[in-house]
């Protein structure tokens, strides 16, 4: 079971990642679909899922393409990994970031299926970004304290 959230006050999660800017911006890390101050998390449907929510049929890949539009900044290799893993079964994609002025600083992505992180992508390649991803992983999946996340080296 993912780690329960401990609240610093009614509007702020008690979370220390080692990245002060991220910590200040973060209100809460959520496990399910969300759009937050430091996180976007959405389910990406399987490529072979061809039934729309209203029951109408659609071509393979159409629903997956729709879901991936929530991640316009996602690098091509991360997108290719998500597509290959979500061929027959959906998964969750979580993007973690903060803003520095008007610029969005993306720390990376955690790809989760059945409450297990199947891959992490630290797209900045910076140590503080790895610290952010390691700190938030227990809130979005079943990750034991100190458990290693399978990362793809990015830069």
SERO-732489 format. One record per residue: residue in three letters; x, y, z of N, C-alpha, C in turn; residue number from 1. Coordinates in steps of 0.05 Angstrom, whole numbers, padded with zeros to 5 digits, m for minus. Atoms other than C-alpha are relative to their C-alpha. Layout:
N
<r numi="ALA" n_x="X" n_y="Y" n_z="Z" ca_x="X" ca_y="Y" ca_z="Z" c_x="X" c_y="Y" c_z="Z" voro="NUM"/>
...
// end
This chain:
155
<r numi="UNK" n_x="00017" n_y="m00024" n_z="00000" ca_x="00000" ca_y="00000" ca_z="00000" c_x="00018" c_y="00025" c_z="00000" voro="1"/>
<r numi="UNK" n_x="m00016" n_y="m00024" n_z="00000" ca_x="00027" ca_y="00069" ca_z="m00017" c_x="00000" c_y="00014" c_z="00028" voro="2"/>
<r numi="UNK" n_x="m00005" n_y="m00014" n_z="m00025" ca_x="00053" ca_y="00112" ca_z="00040" c_x="m00023" c_y="00020" c_z="00005" voro="3"/>
<r numi="UNK" n_x="00021" n_y="m00019" n_z="m00006" ca_x="m00002" ca_y="00152" ca_z="00075" c_x="00012" c_y="00029" c_z="00002" voro="4"/>
<r numi="UNK" n_x="m00009" n_y="m00028" n_z="m00001" ca_x="00004" ca_y="00228" ca_z="00071" c_x="m00002" c_y="00010" c_z="00029" voro="5"/>
<r numi="UNK" n_x="00000" n_y="m00014" n_z="m00026" ca_x="00023" ca_y="00265" ca_z="00135" c_x="m00001" c_y="00029" c_z="m00007" voro="6"/>
<r numi="UNK" n_x="00005" n_y="m00028" n_z="00007" ca_x="m00002" ca_y="00336" ca_z="00134" c_x="00014" c_y="00019" c_z="00020" voro="7"/>
<r numi="UNK" n_x="m00014" n_y="m00021" n_z="m00016" ca_x="00040" ca_y="00395" ca_z="00159" c_x="m00021" c_y="00019" c_z="00010" voro="8"/>
<r numi="UNK" n_x="00023" n_y="m00016" n_z="m00007" ca_x="m00024" ca_y="00437" ca_z="00159" c_x="m00022" c_y="m00009" c_z="m00019" voro="9"/>
<r numi="UNK" n_x="00022" n_y="00011" n_z="00017" ca_x="m00093" ca_y="00427" ca_z="00126" c_x="00004" c_y="00003" c_z="m00030" voro="10"/>
<r numi="UNK" n_x="m00004" n_y="m00005" n_z="00028" ca_x="m00065" ca_y="00451" ca_z="00059" c_x="00027" c_y="m00008" c_z="m00011" voro="11"/>
<r numi="UNK" n_x="m00028" n_y="00006" n_z="00009" ca_x="00006" ca_y="00423" ca_z="00056" c_x="00009" c_y="m00026" c_z="00012" voro="12"/>
<r numi="UNK" n_x="m00011" n_y="00026" n_z="m00008" ca_x="00036" ca_y="00354" ca_z="00058" c_x="00027" c_y="00005" c_z="00013" voro="13"/>
<r numi="UNK" n_x="m00027" n_y="m00001" n_z="m00012" ca_x="00096" ca_y="00344" ca_z="00103" c_x="00018" c_y="m00018" c_z="m00016" voro="14"/>
<r numi="UNK" n_x="m00018" n_y="00015" n_z="00017" ca_x="00147" ca_y="00323" ca_z="00051" c_x="00026" c_y="00015" c_z="m00004" voro="15"/>
<r numi="UNK" n_x="m00026" n_y="m00012" n_z="00004" ca_x="00221" ca_y="00337" ca_z="00047" c_x="00015" c_y="m00017" c_z="m00020" voro="16"/>
<r numi="UNK" n_x="m00013" n_y="00015" n_z="00021" ca_x="00255" ca_y="00316" ca_z="m00018" c_x="00030" c_y="00006" c_z="m00002" voro="17"/>
<r numi="UNK" n_x="m00027" n_y="m00009" n_z="00004" ca_x="00320" ca_y="00354" ca_z="m00014" c_x="00002" c_y="00022" c_z="m00021" voro="18"/>
<r numi="UNK" n_x="00001" n_y="m00021" n_z="00019" ca_x="00299" ca_y="00402" ca_z="m00068" c_x="m00019" c_y="00021" c_z="00011" voro="19"/>
<r numi="UNK" n_x="00015" n_y="m00020" n_z="m00015" ca_x="00276" ca_y="00465" ca_z="m00031" c_x="m00022" c_y="00013" c_z="m00017" voro="20"/>
<r numi="UNK" n_x="00019" n_y="m00013" n_z="00018" ca_x="00241" ca_y="00496" ca_z="m00091" c_x="m00024" c_y="m00018" c_z="m00005" voro="21"/>
<r numi="UNK" n_x="00022" n_y="00019" n_z="00003" ca_x="00200" ca_y="00433" ca_z="m00103" c_x="m00016" c_y="m00002" c_z="00026" voro="22"/>
<r numi="UNK" n_x="00014" n_y="00004" n_z="m00026" ca_x="00184" ca_y="00425" ca_z="m00029" c_x="m00018" c_y="00024" c_z="00006" voro="23"/>
<r numi="UNK" n_x="00017" n_y="m00024" n_z="m00004" ca_x="00158" ca_y="00497" ca_z="m00025" c_x="m00024" c_y="00000" c_z="m00017" voro="24"/>
<r numi="UNK" n_x="00022" n_y="00000" n_z="00019" ca_x="00115" ca_y="00489" ca_z="m00086" c_x="m00020" c_y="m00022" c_z="00004" voro="25"/>
<r numi="UNK" n_x="00018" n_y="00023" n_z="m00003" ca_x="00086" ca_y="00421" ca_z="m00068" c_x="m00021" c_y="00004" c_z="00021" voro="26"/>
<r numi="UNK" n_x="00022" n_y="00000" n_z="m00020" ca_x="00019" ca_y="00418" ca_z="m00034" c_x="m00006" c_y="m00029" c_z="00009" voro="27"/>
<r numi="UNK" n_x="00004" n_y="00028" n_z="m00006" ca_x="00008" ca_y="00342" ca_z="m00039" c_x="00006" c_y="m00017" c_z="m00024" voro="28"/>
<r numi="UNK" n_x="m00005" n_y="00019" n_z="00021" ca_x="00029" ca_y="00282" ca_z="m00079" c_x="m00023" c_y="m00020" c_z="00000" voro="29"/>
<r numi="UNK" n_x="00024" n_y="00017" n_z="00002" ca_x="m00030" ca_y="00241" ca_z="m00103" c_x="00007" c_y="m00026" c_z="m00015" voro="30"/>
<r numi="UNK" n_x="m00005" n_y="00026" n_z="00012" ca_x="m00033" ca_y="00168" ca_z="m00123" c_x="m00015" c_y="m00004" c_z="m00026" voro="31"/>
<r numi="UNK" n_x="00017" n_y="00004" n_z="00023" ca_x="m00088" ca_y="00172" ca_z="m00175" c_x="00002" c_y="00023" c_z="m00020" voro="32"/>
<r numi="UNK" n_x="00000" n_y="m00021" n_z="00020" ca_x="m00105" ca_y="00218" ca_z="m00233" c_x="m00002" c_y="00027" c_z="00014" voro="33"/>
<r numi="UNK" n_x="00000" n_y="m00026" n_z="m00013" ca_x="m00089" ca_y="00289" ca_z="m00214" c_x="00016" c_y="00020" c_z="m00017" voro="34"/>
<r numi="UNK" n_x="m00015" n_y="m00022" n_z="00010" ca_x="m00064" ca_y="00357" ca_z="m00236" c_x="00005" c_y="00017" c_z="00024" voro="35"/>
<r numi="UNK" n_x="m00006" n_y="m00015" n_z="m00024" ca_x="m00027" ca_y="00392" ca_z="m00180" c_x="00022" c_y="00020" c_z="m00005" voro="36"/>
<r numi="UNK" n_x="m00021" n_y="m00021" n_z="00002" ca_x="00025" ca_y="00445" ca_z="m00165" c_x="00027" c_y="m00012" c_z="m00008" voro="37"/>
<r numi="UNK" n_x="m00025" n_y="00013" n_z="00006" ca_x="00082" ca_y="00395" ca_z="m00174" c_x="m00002" c_y="m00027" c_z="m00014" voro="38"/>
<r numi="UNK" n_x="00004" n_y="00027" n_z="00011" ca_x="00051" ca_y="00334" ca_z="m00206" c_x="m00023" c_y="00000" c_z="m00020" voro="39"/>
<r numi="UNK" n_x="00022" n_y="00007" n_z="00018" ca_x="00010" ca_y="00312" ca_z="m00265" c_x="00000" c_y="m00031" c_z="m00001" voro="40"/>
<r numi="UNK" n_x="00002" n_y="00029" n_z="00000" ca_x="m00014" ca_y="00240" ca_z="m00261" c_x="m00025" c_y="m00009" c_z="m00015" voro="41"/>
<r numi="UNK" n_x="00023" n_y="00010" n_z="00015" ca_x="m00059" ca_y="00205" ca_z="m00312" c_x="00004" c_y="m00029" c_z="m00008" voro="42"/>
<r numi="UNK" n_x="00001" n_y="00027" n_z="00010" ca_x="m00078" ca_y="00135" ca_z="m00332" c_x="00004" c_y="00001" c_z="m00030" voro="43"/>
<r numi="UNK" n_x="m00004" n_y="00003" n_z="00029" ca_x="m00054" ca_y="00116" ca_z="m00402" c_x="m00012" c_y="m00027" c_z="m00007" voro="44"/>
<r numi="UNK" n_x="00013" n_y="00024" n_z="00007" ca_x="m00100" ca_y="00066" ca_z="m00433" c_x="00017" c_y="m00017" c_z="m00020" voro="45"/>
<r numi="UNK" n_x="m00014" n_y="00018" n_z="00017" ca_x="m00075" ca_y="00005" ca_z="m00470" c_x="m00005" c_y="00006" c_z="m00030" voro="46"/>
<r numi="UNK" n_x="00002" n_y="m00005" n_z="00029" ca_x="m00061" ca_y="00011" ca_z="m00545" c_x="m00024" c_y="m00016" c_z="m00011" voro="47"/>
<r numi="UNK" n_x="00021" n_y="00018" n_z="00010" ca_x="m00109" ca_y="m00047" ca_z="m00557" c_x="m00028" c_y="00005" c_z="00012" voro="48"/>
<r numi="UNK" n_x="00027" n_y="m00008" n_z="m00011" ca_x="m00166" ca_y="m00014" ca_z="m00517" c_x="m00015" c_y="00015" c_z="m00021" voro="49"/>
<r numi="UNK" n_x="00014" n_y="m00012" n_z="00023" ca_x="m00216" ca_y="00000" ca_z="m00572" c_x="m00029" c_y="00007" c_z="00006" voro="50"/>
<r numi="UNK" n_x="00027" n_y="m00008" n_z="m00008" ca_x="m00279" ca_y="00016" ca_z="m00532" c_x="00000" c_y="00026" c_z="00014" voro="51"/>
<r numi="UNK" n_x="00001" n_y="m00026" n_z="m00012" ca_x="m00293" ca_y="00088" ca_z="m00517" c_x="m00018" c_y="m00001" c_z="00025" voro="52"/>
<r numi="UNK" n_x="00016" n_y="00000" n_z="m00024" ca_x="m00325" ca_y="00107" ca_z="m00450" c_x="m00030" c_y="m00002" c_z="m00005" voro="53"/>
<r numi="UNK" n_x="00029" n_y="00002" n_z="00006" ca_x="m00393" ca_y="00113" ca_z="m00483" c_x="m00008" c_y="m00026" c_z="m00013" voro="54"/>
<r numi="UNK" n_x="00006" n_y="00026" n_z="00012" ca_x="m00387" ca_y="00043" ca_z="m00512" c_x="00005" c_y="m00002" c_z="m00030" voro="55"/>
<r numi="UNK" n_x="m00005" n_y="00000" n_z="00029" ca_x="m00372" ca_y="00063" ca_z="m00584" c_x="00028" c_y="m00012" c_z="m00005" voro="56"/>
<r numi="UNK" n_x="m00027" n_y="00010" n_z="00007" ca_x="m00314" ca_y="00027" ca_z="m00619" c_x="00017" c_y="00022" c_z="m00012" voro="57"/>
<r numi="UNK" n_x="m00020" n_y="m00018" n_z="00012" ca_x="m00251" ca_y="00063" ca_z="m00641" c_x="00024" c_y="m00016" c_z="m00008" voro="58"/>
<r numi="UNK" n_x="m00023" n_y="00015" n_z="00010" ca_x="m00187" ca_y="00044" ca_z="m00675" c_x="00021" c_y="m00003" c_z="00022" voro="59"/>
<r numi="UNK" n_x="m00021" n_y="00004" n_z="m00020" ca_x="m00128" ca_y="00016" ca_z="m00635" c_x="00019" c_y="00024" c_z="00001" voro="60"/>
<r numi="UNK" n_x="m00018" n_y="m00022" n_z="m00004" ca_x="m00084" ca_y="00070" ca_z="m00605" c_x="m00013" c_y="00027" c_z="00003" voro="61"/>
<r numi="UNK" n_x="00013" n_y="m00026" n_z="m00002" ca_x="m00135" ca_y="00126" ca_z="m00609" c_x="m00003" c_y="00010" c_z="00029" voro="62"/>
<r numi="UNK" n_x="00004" n_y="m00009" n_z="m00028" ca_x="m00150" ca_y="00127" ca_z="m00534" c_x="00027" c_y="00005" c_z="00013" voro="63"/>
<r numi="UNK" n_x="m00027" n_y="m00004" n_z="m00011" ca_x="m00076" ca_y="00120" ca_z="m00517" c_x="00011" c_y="00027" c_z="m00009" voro="64"/>
<r numi="UNK" n_x="m00009" n_y="m00026" n_z="00011" ca_x="m00059" ca_y="00179" ca_z="m00562" c_x="m00013" c_y="00023" c_z="00015" voro="65"/>
<r numi="UNK" n_x="00015" n_y="m00021" n_z="m00015" ca_x="m00113" ca_y="00220" ca_z="m00526" c_x="00012" c_y="00003" c_z="00027" voro="66"/>
<r numi="UNK" n_x="m00011" n_y="m00001" n_z="m00027" ca_x="m00085" ca_y="00202" ca_z="m00458" c_x="00028" c_y="00012" c_z="00001" voro="67"/>
<r numi="UNK" n_x="m00028" n_y="m00010" n_z="00000" ca_x="m00013" ca_y="00219" ca_z="m00477" c_x="00001" c_y="00030" c_z="m00006" voro="68"/>
<r numi="UNK" n_x="00001" n_y="m00029" n_z="00004" ca_x="m00035" ca_y="00290" ca_z="m00496" c_x="00003" c_y="00016" c_z="00026" voro="69"/>
<r numi="UNK" n_x="m00003" n_y="m00013" n_z="m00026" ca_x="m00033" ca_y="00306" ca_z="m00422" c_x="00030" c_y="00005" c_z="00007" voro="70"/>
<r numi="UNK" n_x="m00028" n_y="m00002" n_z="m00005" ca_x="00043" ca_y="00301" ca_z="m00426" c_x="00015" c_y="00011" c_z="m00025" voro="71"/>
<r numi="UNK" n_x="m00012" n_y="m00010" n_z="00025" ca_x="00065" ca_y="00347" ca_z="m00484" c_x="00030" c_y="00003" c_z="00001" voro="72"/>
<r numi="UNK" n_x="m00029" n_y="m00003" n_z="m00003" ca_x="00136" ca_y="00355" ca_z="m00456" c_x="00014" c_y="m00027" c_z="00002" voro="73"/>
<r numi="UNK" n_x="m00012" n_y="00027" n_z="m00004" ca_x="00148" ca_y="00280" ca_z="m00450" c_x="00020" c_y="m00006" c_z="m00022" voro="74"/>
<r numi="UNK" n_x="m00020" n_y="00007" n_z="00020" ca_x="00213" ca_y="00261" ca_z="m00485" c_x="m00008" c_y="m00025" c_z="m00016" voro="75"/>
<r numi="UNK" n_x="00007" n_y="00022" n_z="00018" ca_x="00208" ca_y="00212" ca_z="m00543" c_x="00006" c_y="m00028" c_z="00011" voro="76"/>
<r numi="UNK" n_x="m00007" n_y="00026" n_z="m00010" ca_x="00244" ca_y="00155" ca_z="m00508" c_x="m00019" c_y="m00009" c_z="00023" voro="77"/>
<r numi="UNK" n_x="00019" n_y="00006" n_z="m00022" ca_x="00198" ca_y="00160" ca_z="m00447" c_x="m00027" c_y="m00008" c_z="m00013" voro="78"/>
<r numi="UNK" n_x="00025" n_y="00005" n_z="00014" ca_x="00137" ca_y="00162" ca_z="m00494" c_x="00001" c_y="m00028" c_z="m00013" voro="79"/>
<r numi="UNK" n_x="m00002" n_y="00027" n_z="00012" ca_x="00163" ca_y="00100" ca_z="m00531" c_x="m00001" c_y="m00022" c_z="00020" voro="80"/>
<r numi="UNK" n_x="00002" n_y="00019" n_z="m00021" ca_x="00172" ca_y="00063" ca_z="m00466" c_x="m00029" c_y="m00004" c_z="00009" voro="81"/>
<r numi="UNK" n_x="00028" n_y="00001" n_z="m00009" ca_x="00101" ca_y="00080" ca_z="m00444" c_x="m00016" c_y="m00015" c_z="m00021" voro="82"/>
<r numi="UNK" n_x="00015" n_y="00014" n_z="00021" ca_x="00073" ca_y="00057" ca_z="m00511" c_x="00006" c_y="m00030" c_z="m00001" voro="83"/>
<r numi="UNK" n_x="m00007" n_y="00028" n_z="00001" ca_x="00111" ca_y="m00008" ca_z="m00509" c_x="m00011" c_y="m00015" c_z="00024" voro="84"/>
<r numi="UNK" n_x="00010" n_y="00013" n_z="m00024" ca_x="00090" ca_y="m00023" ca_z="m00437" c_x="m00031" c_y="00000" c_z="00001" voro="85"/>
<r numi="UNK" n_x="00029" n_y="m00002" n_z="m00001" ca_x="00017" ca_y="m00003" ca_z="m00449" c_x="m00012" c_y="m00011" c_z="m00025" voro="86"/>
<r numi="UNK" n_x="00011" n_y="00012" n_z="00025" ca_x="00005" ca_y="m00047" ca_z="m00509" c_x="m00027" c_y="m00014" c_z="00006" voro="87"/>
<r numi="UNK" n_x="00024" n_y="00015" n_z="m00006" ca_x="m00046" ca_y="m00092" ca_z="m00476" c_x="m00013" c_y="00007" c_z="00028" voro="88"/>
<r numi="UNK" n_x="00009" n_y="m00006" n_z="m00027" ca_x="m00054" ca_y="m00064" ca_z="m00405" c_x="00007" c_y="00029" c_z="00006" voro="89"/>
<r numi="UNK" n_x="m00004" n_y="m00029" n_z="m00006" ca_x="m00062" ca_y="00008" ca_z="m00381" c_x="00020" c_y="00003" c_z="00023" voro="90"/>
<r numi="UNK" n_x="m00018" n_y="m00007" n_z="m00022" ca_x="m00014" ca_y="00042" ca_z="m00332" c_x="m00004" c_y="00029" c_z="00007" voro="91"/>
<r numi="UNK" n_x="00001" n_y="m00027" n_z="m00009" ca_x="m00006" ca_y="00106" ca_z="m00294" c_x="00027" c_y="00014" c_z="m00006" voro="92"/>
<r numi="UNK" n_x="m00024" n_y="m00016" n_z="00005" ca_x="00044" ca_y="00161" ca_z="m00314" c_x="m00002" c_y="00024" c_z="00018" voro="93"/>
<r numi="UNK" n_x="m00001" n_y="m00023" n_z="m00018" ca_x="00064" ca_y="00212" ca_z="m00262" c_x="00024" c_y="00017" c_z="m00008" voro="94"/>
<r numi="UNK" n_x="m00021" n_y="m00019" n_z="00007" ca_x="00105" ca_y="00274" ca_z="m00282" c_x="00003" c_y="00018" c_z="00025" voro="95"/>
<r numi="UNK" n_x="m00006" n_y="m00017" n_z="m00023" ca_x="00139" ca_y="00313" ca_z="m00226" c_x="00017" c_y="00024" c_z="m00008" voro="96"/>
<r numi="UNK" n_x="m00013" n_y="m00024" n_z="00010" ca_x="00161" ca_y="00385" ca_z="m00234" c_x="m00004" c_y="00023" c_z="00020" voro="97"/>
<r numi="UNK" n_x="00006" n_y="m00025" n_z="m00013" ca_x="00164" ca_y="00455" ca_z="m00205" c_x="00006" c_y="00022" c_z="m00020" voro="98"/>
<r numi="UNK" n_x="m00005" n_y="m00023" n_z="00017" ca_x="00168" ca_y="00524" ca_z="m00235" c_x="00022" c_y="00017" c_z="00012" voro="99"/>
<r numi="UNK" n_x="m00020" n_y="m00020" n_z="m00007" ca_x="00228" ca_y="00570" ca_z="m00233" c_x="m00007" c_y="00024" c_z="m00017" voro="100"/>
<r numi="UNK" n_x="00011" n_y="m00023" n_z="00016" ca_x="00197" ca_y="00637" ca_z="m00254" c_x="m00022" c_y="m00011" c_z="m00018" voro="101"/>
<r numi="UNK" n_x="00020" n_y="00010" n_z="00019" ca_x="00157" ca_y="00621" ca_z="m00317" c_x="00009" c_y="m00027" c_z="m00012" voro="102"/>
<r numi="UNK" n_x="m00010" n_y="00024" n_z="00013" ca_x="00200" ca_y="00560" ca_z="m00335" c_x="m00007" c_y="m00025" c_z="00017" voro="103"/>
<r numi="UNK" n_x="00007" n_y="00025" n_z="m00013" ca_x="00175" ca_y="00490" ca_z="m00319" c_x="00025" c_y="m00018" c_z="00001" voro="104"/>
<r numi="UNK" n_x="m00023" n_y="00018" n_z="m00004" ca_x="00231" ca_y="00447" ca_z="m00289" c_x="m00011" c_y="m00028" c_z="00005" voro="105"/>
<r numi="UNK" n_x="00011" n_y="00027" n_z="m00002" ca_x="00212" ca_y="00374" ca_z="m00301" c_x="00022" c_y="m00018" c_z="00012" voro="106"/>
<r numi="UNK" n_x="m00019" n_y="00018" n_z="m00013" ca_x="00247" ca_y="00326" ca_z="m00253" c_x="m00001" c_y="m00027" c_z="m00013" voro="107"/>
<r numi="UNK" n_x="00002" n_y="00026" n_z="00013" ca_x="00221" ca_y="00264" ca_z="m00287" c_x="m00027" c_y="m00013" c_z="00002" voro="108"/>
<r numi="UNK" n_x="00024" n_y="00015" n_z="00002" ca_x="00169" ca_y="00211" ca_z="m00294" c_x="00002" c_y="m00027" c_z="00015" voro="109"/>
<r numi="UNK" n_x="00002" n_y="00026" n_z="m00012" ca_x="00147" ca_y="00150" ca_z="m00254" c_x="m00022" c_y="m00015" c_z="m00014" voro="110"/>
<r numi="UNK" n_x="00019" n_y="00016" n_z="00014" ca_x="00112" ca_y="00096" ca_z="m00293" c_x="m00009" c_y="m00023" c_z="00019" voro="111"/>
<r numi="UNK" n_x="00010" n_y="00018" n_z="m00021" ca_x="00067" ca_y="00054" ca_z="m00248" c_x="m00022" c_y="m00019" c_z="m00012" voro="112"/>
<r numi="UNK" n_x="00021" n_y="00020" n_z="00007" ca_x="00027" ca_y="m00010" ca_z="m00260" c_x="m00005" c_y="m00017" c_z="00024" voro="113"/>
<r numi="UNK" n_x="00008" n_y="00017" n_z="m00023" ca_x="m00011" ca_y="m00048" ca_z="m00206" c_x="00015" c_y="00008" c_z="00025" voro="114"/>
<r numi="UNK" n_x="m00013" n_y="m00012" n_z="m00024" ca_x="00019" ca_y="m00002" ca_z="m00152" c_x="00029" c_y="m00006" c_z="00002" voro="115"/>
<r numi="UNK" n_x="m00029" n_y="00005" n_z="00001" ca_x="00090" ca_y="m00019" ca_z="m00173" c_x="00013" c_y="00019" c_z="m00020" voro="116"/>
<r numi="UNK" n_x="m00015" n_y="m00017" n_z="00019" ca_x="00139" ca_y="00030" ca_z="m00205" c_x="00015" c_y="m00019" c_z="m00018" voro="117"/>
<r numi="UNK" n_x="m00014" n_y="00018" n_z="00019" ca_x="00160" ca_y="m00007" ca_z="m00268" c_x="00024" c_y="00014" c_z="m00012" voro="118"/>
<r numi="UNK" n_x="m00023" n_y="m00014" n_z="00010" ca_x="00207" ca_y="00049" ca_z="m00290" c_x="m00002" c_y="00029" c_z="00008" voro="119"/>
<r numi="UNK" n_x="m00003" n_y="m00029" n_z="m00006" ca_x="00231" ca_y="00118" ca_z="m00270" c_x="00018" c_y="00012" c_z="m00021" voro="120"/>
<r numi="UNK" n_x="m00016" n_y="m00015" n_z="00019" ca_x="00258" ca_y="00170" ca_z="m00318" c_x="00007" c_y="00027" c_z="00013" voro="121"/>
<r numi="UNK" n_x="m00009" n_y="m00026" n_z="m00010" ca_x="00299" ca_y="00227" ca_z="m00288" c_x="00009" c_y="00016" c_z="m00024" voro="122"/>
<r numi="UNK" n_x="m00005" n_y="m00014" n_z="00026" ca_x="00296" ca_y="00273" ca_z="m00348" c_x="00020" c_y="00023" c_z="00003" voro="123"/>
<r numi="UNK" n_x="m00020" n_y="m00021" n_z="m00003" ca_x="00340" ca_y="00327" ca_z="m00318" c_x="00028" c_y="m00011" c_z="00004" voro="124"/>
<r numi="UNK" n_x="m00026" n_y="00012" n_z="m00006" ca_x="00396" ca_y="00280" ca_z="m00298" c_x="00014" c_y="00011" c_z="00024" voro="125"/>
<r numi="UNK" n_x="m00012" n_y="m00013" n_z="m00023" ca_x="00409" ca_y="00321" ca_z="m00236" c_x="m00006" c_y="m00016" c_z="00026" voro="126"/>
<r numi="UNK" n_x="00003" n_y="00015" n_z="m00025" ca_x="00419" ca_y="00291" ca_z="m00167" c_x="m00024" c_y="00009" c_z="00016" voro="127"/>
<r numi="UNK" n_x="00023" n_y="m00010" n_z="m00015" ca_x="00365" ca_y="00335" ca_z="m00136" c_x="m00026" c_y="m00011" c_z="m00013" voro="128"/>
<r numi="UNK" n_x="00024" n_y="00012" n_z="00013" ca_x="00315" ca_y="00308" ca_z="m00188" c_x="m00004" c_y="m00029" c_z="00008" voro="129"/>
<r numi="UNK" n_x="00001" n_y="00027" n_z="m00009" ca_x="00332" ca_y="00237" ca_z="m00169" c_x="m00011" c_y="m00001" c_z="00029" voro="130"/>
<r numi="UNK" n_x="00009" n_y="m00001" n_z="m00028" ca_x="00321" ca_y="00257" ca_z="m00096" c_x="m00031" c_y="00005" c_z="00001" voro="131"/>
<r numi="UNK" n_x="00028" n_y="m00006" n_z="00001" ca_x="00252" ca_y="00285" ca_z="m00114" c_x="m00015" c_y="m00026" c_z="m00007" voro="132"/>
<r numi="UNK" n_x="00013" n_y="00024" n_z="00009" ca_x="00232" ca_y="00221" ca_z="m00151" c_x="00001" c_y="m00022" c_z="00021" voro="133"/>
<r numi="UNK" n_x="m00003" n_y="00020" n_z="m00022" ca_x="00258" ca_y="00176" ca_z="m00095" c_x="m00019" c_y="00007" c_z="00023" voro="134"/>
<r numi="UNK" n_x="00017" n_y="m00008" n_z="m00023" ca_x="00219" ca_y="00217" ca_z="m00043" c_x="m00030" c_y="m00003" c_z="m00006" voro="135"/>
<r numi="UNK" n_x="00029" n_y="00001" n_z="00006" ca_x="00152" ca_y="00218" ca_z="m00080" c_x="m00009" c_y="m00028" c_z="m00008" voro="136"/>
<r numi="UNK" n_x="00008" n_y="00027" n_z="00009" ca_x="00153" ca_y="00145" ca_z="m00105" c_x="m00017" c_y="m00015" c_z="00020" voro="137"/>
<r numi="UNK" n_x="00017" n_y="00015" n_z="m00019" ca_x="00125" ca_y="00116" ca_z="m00039" c_x="m00029" c_y="00010" c_z="00001" voro="138"/>
<r numi="UNK" n_x="00027" n_y="m00011" n_z="m00001" ca_x="00064" ca_y="00161" ca_z="m00046" c_x="m00017" c_y="m00008" c_z="m00025" voro="139"/>
<r numi="UNK" n_x="00015" n_y="00007" n_z="00024" ca_x="00045" ca_y="00137" ca_z="m00116" c_x="00000" c_y="m00030" c_z="m00006" voro="140"/>
<r numi="UNK" n_x="m00002" n_y="00029" n_z="00004" ca_x="00063" ca_y="00063" ca_z="m00111" c_x="00010" c_y="m00014" c_z="00025" voro="141"/>
<r numi="UNK" n_x="m00010" n_y="00016" n_z="m00023" ca_x="00084" ca_y="00007" ca_z="m00064" c_x="00031" c_y="m00001" c_z="m00002" voro="142"/>
<r numi="UNK" n_x="m00029" n_y="m00002" n_z="m00001" ca_x="00156" ca_y="00027" ca_z="m00052" c_x="00009" c_y="00000" c_z="00029" voro="143"/>
<r numi="UNK" n_x="m00010" n_y="00001" n_z="m00028" ca_x="00190" ca_y="00007" ca_z="00013" c_x="00021" c_y="00021" c_z="00004" voro="144"/>
<r numi="UNK" n_x="m00020" n_y="m00020" n_z="m00007" ca_x="00234" ca_y="00057" ca_z="00049" c_x="00028" c_y="m00011" c_z="m00009" voro="145"/>
<r numi="UNK" n_x="m00026" n_y="00007" n_z="00010" ca_x="00302" ca_y="00055" ca_z="00014" c_x="00001" c_y="m00019" c_z="m00024" voro="146"/>
<r numi="UNK" n_x="00001" n_y="00018" n_z="00023" ca_x="00279" ca_y="00009" ca_z="m00042" c_x="00008" c_y="00015" c_z="m00025" voro="147"/>
<r numi="UNK" n_x="m00011" n_y="m00012" n_z="00024" ca_x="00314" ca_y="00023" ca_z="m00108" c_x="m00022" c_y="00000" c_z="m00022" voro="148"/>
<r numi="UNK" n_x="00019" n_y="m00003" n_z="00023" ca_x="00271" ca_y="00048" ca_z="m00166" c_x="00016" c_y="m00006" c_z="m00025" voro="149"/>
<r numi="UNK" n_x="m00014" n_y="00005" n_z="00025" ca_x="00289" ca_y="00021" ca_z="m00235" c_x="00000" c_y="00024" c_z="m00018" voro="150"/>
<r numi="UNK" n_x="m00002" n_y="m00024" n_z="00016" ca_x="00313" ca_y="00084" ca_z="m00270" c_x="00013" c_y="m00006" c_z="m00027" voro="151"/>
<r numi="UNK" n_x="m00015" n_y="m00001" n_z="00025" ca_x="00332" ca_y="00093" ca_z="m00342" c_x="00018" c_y="00025" c_z="00001" voro="152"/>
<r numi="UNK" n_x="m00019" n_y="m00023" n_z="00001" ca_x="00394" ca_y="00137" ca_z="m00347" c_x="m00010" c_y="00018" c_z="m00023" voro="153"/>
<r numi="UNK" n_x="00011" n_y="m00017" n_z="00021" ca_x="00372" ca_y="00197" ca_z="m00386" c_x="00021" c_y="00017" c_z="m00013" voro="154"/>
<r numi="UNK" n_x="m00020" n_y="m00018" n_z="00012" ca_x="00428" ca_y="00248" ca_z="m00396" c_x="00027" c_y="m00006" c_z="00011" voro="155"/>
// end
